[in-house]
Amino acid sequence: MADKDLVWLHGEVKSPPFSLEARRHAGFLLRLLQKGEKLSLPQSRPMSVIGGNCHELRIPDRQKGVNWRIIYRIDADAIIIAEVFPKKTQKTPASAIDASQRRLNLYDKAQE
């Protein structure tokens, strides 16, 4: 089975603002997803509030004191990245959820 493509709708993972360690960890987890592996807690959790096959990748950045989140969807041929943001509270911000839903809807319409 061929690796899935990464499709970036928004955001990026680079240093800065990510520390080198956090950027490498994010890259490692994204690579696992590309190879078809299913991730679960503590690395990833489902985000059904955004849509089907949507998840939140959890990247602790101890050097920067930040917890990064990457909202993604698993499609048959690709991993779609909808949002990258620092999470500062227990609850995912409504703005990140709304933006992810909007970006994924626009992506789906463009694929039709």
Secondary structure, 3 states (H helix, E strand, C coil): CCCCEEEECCCCCCCCCCCHHHHHHHHHHHHHHHCCCCCCCCCEEECCCCCCCEEEEEEEECCCCEEEEEEEEECCCEEEEEEEEEECCCCCCHHHHHHHHHHHHHHHHHHC
